[in-house]
């Protein structure tokens, strides 16, 4: 990322490098395999010395705001089902990086501002959780919803946040320990298109950087009509300063801009 783009990112209240986070956790225990992508610990439940546990937390991030804007503009609450899916996937993909491919227990945390997100939003997120878990189960993955927490936090959350915690166990001998050494190959797979298990095409913008993408792509209509969908501390010139509405078509394909996440 260029210095200009980094500064623009930081001015929106987001760190591209997460230096503060790395500094805060640098002295924490790194687990059984310090170079692994996720922290791997001994299996405290079974106490089996040949087993280990992985616990991981992640969420849909600011993609929930894109869902919120689309919902407010169109009234289509089903868009939040995709946010629930995204939150789950953000954990499963990281578990895969250490070799955990089965036996996953999930817990969901939904924090919302009840003044902006009514009960129908909560219902759609929970429905999305169940639908996606059922889909994964249909492909043979042993995964189960262990419940979670839903909280009304209007003084903390302006719209809604959707986060998931995932726990898995595996044999220590099967852990991908990490570390790049000569002879390894880097394989890149496109995240665009439509996989066999997907209901519609996606654009491939699906992980980090949505804060800047959202503001650089969407137009001032969203700043003028949805003040709850951005931080008031940010320079107004950096807020929703792009040319597009969510219903506009993405150049070069048939996707609307709402399909970007």
DRENLUM-123052 format. One record per residue (C-alpha): residue number from 1; residue in one letter; chain; x, y, z. Coordinates in nm, 2 decimals, always signed. Example, Ala and Ser with C-alpha at 12.3 -4.5 7.8 and 13.67 -1.06 7.14 Angstrom:
// DRENLUM-123052
  nulo  vexkol  zagu      c1      c2      c3
     1       A     A   +1.23   -0.45   +0.78
     2       S     A   +1.37   -0.11   +0.71
//
This chain:
// DRENLUM-123052
  nulo  vexkol  zagu      c1      c2      c3
     1       X     A   +0.00   +0.00   +0.00
     2       X     A   +0.14   +0.34   -0.10
     3       X     A   +0.21   +0.61   +0.17
     4       X     A   -0.07   +0.82   +0.03
     5       X     A   -0.32   +0.53   +0.06
     6       X     A   -0.19   +0.43   +0.40
     7       X     A   -0.25   +0.79   +0.53
     8       X     A   -0.60   +0.79   +0.37
     9       X     A   -0.67   +0.46   +0.55
    10       X     A   -0.55   +0.59   +0.88
    11       X     A   -0.74   +0.91   +0.85
    12       X     A   -1.05   +0.71   +0.83
    13       X     A   -0.97   +0.56   +1.17
    14       X     A   -0.83   +0.23   +1.05
    15       X     A   -0.48   +0.08   +1.07
    16       X     A   -0.35   -0.10   +0.77
    17       X     A   -0.05   -0.25   +0.96
    18       X     A   -0.23   -0.31   +1.30
    19       X     A   +0.09   -0.20   +1.46
    20       X     A   -0.08   -0.12   +1.79
    21       X     A   -0.24   -0.46   +1.80
    22       X     A   +0.08   -0.64   +1.73
    23       X     A   +0.26   -0.45   +2.00
    24       X     A   -0.02   -0.52   +2.25
    25       X     A   +0.01   -0.90   +2.20
    26       X     A   +0.38   -0.94   +2.13
    27       X     A   +0.45   -1.08   +2.48
    28       X     A   +0.16   -1.32   +2.50
    29       X     A   +0.21   -1.69   +2.49
    30       X     A   +0.23   -1.81   +2.12
    31       X     A   +0.09   -2.16   +2.20
    32       X     A   +0.23   -2.50   +2.10
    33       X     A   +0.33   -2.40   +1.75
    34       X     A   +0.44   -2.03   +1.75
    35       X     A   +0.46   -2.00   +1.37
    36       X     A   +0.12   -2.14   +1.31
    37       X     A   -0.14   -1.91   +1.15
    38       X     A   -0.37   -1.95   +1.46
    39       X     A   -0.28   -2.01   +1.82
    40       X     A   -0.28   -2.38   +1.90
    41       X     A   -0.30   -2.49   +2.26
    42       X     A   -0.30   -2.82   +2.44
    43       X     A   -0.64   -2.99   +2.46
    44       X     A   -0.76   -2.87   +2.80
    45       X     A   -1.09   -3.06   +2.77
    46       X     A   -0.96   -3.41   +2.70
    47       X     A   -0.61   -3.36   +2.84
    48       X     A   -0.49   -3.60   +2.56
    49       X     A   -0.12   -3.52   +2.49
    50       X     A   -0.16   -3.62   +2.13
    51       X     A   -0.45   -3.37   +2.07
    52       X     A   -0.47   -2.99   +2.06
    53       X     A   -0.73   -2.72   +2.04
    54       X     A   -0.77   -2.41   +1.82
    55       X     A   -1.00   -2.12   +1.92
    56       X     A   -1.04   -1.84   +1.68
    57       X     A   -1.25   -1.52   +1.66
    58       X     A   -1.33   -1.30   +1.37
    59       X     A   -1.63   -1.12   +1.21
    60       X     A   -1.78   -0.95   +0.91
    61       X     A   -1.62   -0.62   +0.99
    62       X     A   -1.75   -0.31   +0.82
    63       X     A   -1.93   -0.52   +0.56
    64       X     A   -2.22   -0.51   +0.80
    65       X     A   -2.25   -0.14   +0.72
    66       X     A   -2.28   -0.22   +0.35
    67       X     A   -2.56   -0.46   +0.44
    68       X     A   -2.72   -0.20   +0.66
    69       X     A   -2.71   +0.07   +0.38
    70       X     A   -2.86   -0.18   +0.13
    71       X     A   -3.13   -0.28   +0.38
    72       X     A   -3.22   +0.09   +0.46
    73       X     A   -3.23   +0.18   +0.09
    74       X     A   -3.43   -0.12   -0.03
    75       X     A   -3.60   -0.27   +0.27
    76       X     A   -3.45   -0.61   +0.18
    77       X     A   -3.35   -0.75   +0.52
    78       X     A   -3.23   -1.08   +0.37
    79       X     A   -2.89   -0.91   +0.29
    80       X     A   -2.79   -0.97   +0.65
    81       X     A   -2.80   -1.35   +0.59
    82       X     A   -2.49   -1.30   +0.38
    83       X     A   -2.32   -1.11   +0.66
    84       X     A   -2.38   -1.40   +0.90
    85       X     A   -2.22   -1.63   +0.63
    86       X     A   -1.92   -1.40   +0.60
    87       X     A   -1.86   -1.40   +0.98
    88       X     A   -1.85   -1.77   +0.98
    89       X     A   -1.62   -1.80   +0.68
    90       X     A   -1.37   -1.55   +0.83
    91       X     A   -1.31   -1.81   +1.10
    92       X     A   -1.32   -2.13   +0.89
    93       X     A   -1.07   -2.01   +0.65
    94       X     A   -0.82   -1.93   +0.93
    95       X     A   -0.88   -2.27   +1.09
    96       X     A   -0.80   -2.43   +0.76
    97       X     A   -0.46   -2.25   +0.76
    98       X     A   -0.35   -2.47   +1.05
    99       X     A   -0.51   -2.79   +0.91
   100       X     A   -0.84   -2.79   +1.11
   101       X     A   -1.10   -2.93   +0.86
   102       X     A   -1.36   -3.09   +1.08
   103       X     A   -1.54   -3.09   +1.41
   104       X     A   -1.60   -2.71   +1.44
   105       X     A   -1.81   -2.55   +1.72
   106       X     A   -1.94   -2.20   +1.66
   107       X     A   -2.06   -1.92   +1.89
   108       X     A   -2.21   -1.60   +1.75
   109       X     A   -2.20   -1.25   +1.89
   110       X     A   -2.44   -0.99   +1.76
   111       X     A   -2.42   -0.63   +1.89
   112       X     A   -2.67   -0.38   +1.76
   113       X     A   -2.82   -0.04   +1.80
   114       X     A   -3.18   -0.12   +1.84
   115       X     A   -3.28   +0.23   +1.73
   116       X     A   -3.14   +0.16   +1.38
   117       X     A   -3.16   -0.22   +1.35
   118       X     A   -3.49   -0.37   +1.45
   119       X     A   -3.57   -0.73   +1.54
   120       X     A   -3.60   -0.83   +1.18
   121       X     A   -3.22   -0.77   +1.14
   122       X     A   -3.14   -1.00   +1.43
   123       X     A   -3.38   -1.27   +1.29
   124       X     A   -3.21   -1.24   +0.94
   125       X     A   -2.86   -1.28   +1.09
   126       X     A   -2.96   -1.59   +1.30
   127       X     A   -3.14   -1.73   +1.00
   128       X     A   -2.83   -1.68   +0.79
   129       X     A   -2.62   -1.86   +1.05
   130       X     A   -2.84   -2.16   +1.04
   131       X     A   -2.88   -2.17   +0.66
   132       X     A   -2.50   -2.15   +0.61
   133       X     A   -2.42   -2.41   +0.88
   134       X     A   -2.68   -2.65   +0.72
   135       X     A   -2.51   -2.59   +0.38
   136       X     A   -2.17   -2.67   +0.51
   137       X     A   -2.31   -2.98   +0.68
   138       X     A   -2.46   -3.09   +0.35
   139       X     A   -2.11   -3.10   +0.21
   140       X     A   -1.99   -3.33   +0.49
   141       X     A   -1.84   -3.08   +0.73
   142       X     A   -1.91   -3.15   +1.10
   143       X     A   -2.00   -2.81   +1.22
   144       X     A   -2.25   -2.71   +1.48
   145       X     A   -2.40   -2.38   +1.62
   146       X     A   -2.33   -2.36   +1.99
   147       X     A   -2.54   -2.05   +2.04
   148       X     A   -2.41   -1.71   +2.13
   149       X     A   -2.49   -1.36   +2.25
   150       X     A   -2.71   -1.08   +2.12
   151       X     A   -2.68   -0.75   +2.29
   152       X     A   -2.84   -0.40   +2.24
   153       X     A   -2.54   -0.16   +2.27
   154       X     A   -2.66   +0.17   +2.13
   155       X     A   -2.40   +0.37   +2.31
   156       X     A   -2.12   +0.15   +2.15
   157       X     A   -2.25   +0.04   +1.81
   158       X     A   -2.41   +0.27   +1.57
   159       X     A   -2.56   +0.00   +1.34
   160       X     A   -2.47   -0.37   +1.39
   161       X     A   -2.17   -0.59   +1.43
   162       X     A   -2.16   -0.96   +1.36
   163       X     A   -1.88   -1.17   +1.50
   164       X     A   -1.81   -1.54   +1.54
   165       X     A   -1.59   -1.76   +1.76
   166       X     A   -1.49   -2.10   +1.63
   167       X     A   -1.34   -2.39   +1.83
   168       X     A   -1.19   -2.71   +1.68
   169       X     A   -0.98   -3.00   +1.80
   170       X     A   -0.73   -3.20   +1.60
   171       X     A   -0.42   -3.43   +1.63
   172       X     A   -0.10   -3.24   +1.70
   173       X     A   +0.07   -3.44   +1.43
   174       X     A   -0.16   -3.29   +1.16
   175       X     A   -0.11   -2.92   +1.25
   176       X     A   +0.03   -2.71   +0.98
   177       X     A   +0.30   -2.53   +1.18
   178       X     A   +0.37   -2.25   +0.94
   179       X     A   +0.70   -2.10   +0.84
   180       X     A   +0.81   -2.04   +0.48
   181       X     A   +1.10   -2.26   +0.37
   182       X     A   +1.27   -2.32   +0.03
   183       X     A   +1.07   -2.56   -0.19
   184       X     A   +0.73   -2.43   -0.09
   185       X     A   +0.49   -2.29   -0.35
   186       X     A   +0.25   -2.01   -0.32
   187       X     A   -0.09   -2.09   -0.48
   188       X     A   -0.33   -1.81   -0.56
   189       X     A   -0.70   -1.88   -0.62
   190       X     A   -0.94   -1.62   -0.76
   191       X     A   -1.22   -1.53   -0.52
   192       X     A   -1.43   -1.39   -0.81
   193       X     A   -1.70   -1.59   -1.00
   194       X     A   -1.94   -1.84   -0.85
   195       X     A   -1.85   -2.16   -0.68
   196       X     A   -2.08   -2.47   -0.69
   197       X     A   -2.20   -2.40   -0.34
   198       X     A   -2.28   -2.03   -0.40
   199       X     A   -2.62   -1.90   -0.51
   200       X     A   -2.48   -1.60   -0.70
   201       X     A   -2.17   -1.45   -0.84
   202       X     A   -1.94   -1.25   -0.62
   203       X     A   -1.68   -0.98   -0.70
   204       X     A   -1.39   -1.11   -0.50
   205       X     A   -1.36   -0.80   -0.26
   206       X     A   -1.44   -1.01   +0.04
   207       X     A   -1.19   -0.96   +0.32
   208       X     A   -0.98   -0.66   +0.43
   209       X     A   -0.99   -0.30   +0.31
   210       X     A   -1.37   -0.26   +0.29
   211       X     A   -1.36   +0.07   +0.50
   212       X     A   -1.17   +0.25   +0.22
   213       X     A   -1.34   +0.06   -0.06
   214       X     A   -1.68   +0.16   +0.08
   215       X     A   -1.60   +0.53   +0.11
   216       X     A   -1.41   +0.55   -0.22
   217       X     A   -1.68   +0.37   -0.42
   218       X     A   -2.01   +0.50   -0.27
   219       X     A   -2.13   +0.85   -0.32
   220       X     A   -2.23   +1.13   -0.09
   221       X     A   -2.59   +1.02   -0.09
   222       X     A   -2.50   +0.79   +0.19
   223       X     A   -2.32   +1.06   +0.39
   224       X     A   -2.62   +1.29   +0.36
   225       X     A   -2.89   +1.03   +0.44
   226       X     A   -2.72   +0.78   +0.68
   227       X     A   -2.50   +0.97   +0.93
   228       X     A   -2.50   +0.66   +1.15
   229       X     A   -2.31   +0.47   +0.88
   230       X     A   -1.98   +0.65   +0.93
   231       X     A   -1.77   +0.79   +1.22
   232       X     A   -1.84   +1.16   +1.27
   233       X     A   -1.47   +1.21   +1.38
   234       X     A   -1.35   +1.15   +1.02
   235       X     A   -1.28   +1.43   +0.78
   236       X     A   -1.60   +1.47   +0.57
   237       X     A   -1.39   +1.48   +0.25
   238       X     A   -1.30   +1.11   +0.31
   239       X     A   -1.66   +1.00   +0.38
   240       X     A   -1.86   +0.84   +0.09
   241       X     A   -1.67   +1.04   -0.17
   242       X     A   -1.71   +0.80   -0.46
   243       X     A   -1.94   +0.82   -0.77
   244       X     A   -2.17   +0.52   -0.72
   245       X     A   -2.50   +0.42   -0.56
   246       X     A   -2.54   +0.06   -0.45
   247       X     A   -2.78   -0.01   -0.73
   248       X     A   -2.54   +0.10   -1.00
   249       X     A   -2.38   -0.16   -1.22
   250       X     A   -2.02   -0.27   -1.16
   251       X     A   -1.82   -0.18   -1.47
   252       X     A   -1.72   -0.49   -1.68
   253       X     A   -1.98   -0.73   -1.53
   254       X     A   -2.35   -0.76   -1.44
   255       X     A   -2.30   -0.71   -1.06
   256       X     A   -2.44   -0.41   -0.88
   257       X     A   -2.20   -0.23   -0.65
   258       X     A   -2.39   -0.39   -0.35
   259       X     A   -2.23   -0.72   -0.48
   260       X     A   -1.87   -0.59   -0.41
   261       X     A   -1.85   -0.75   -0.06
//
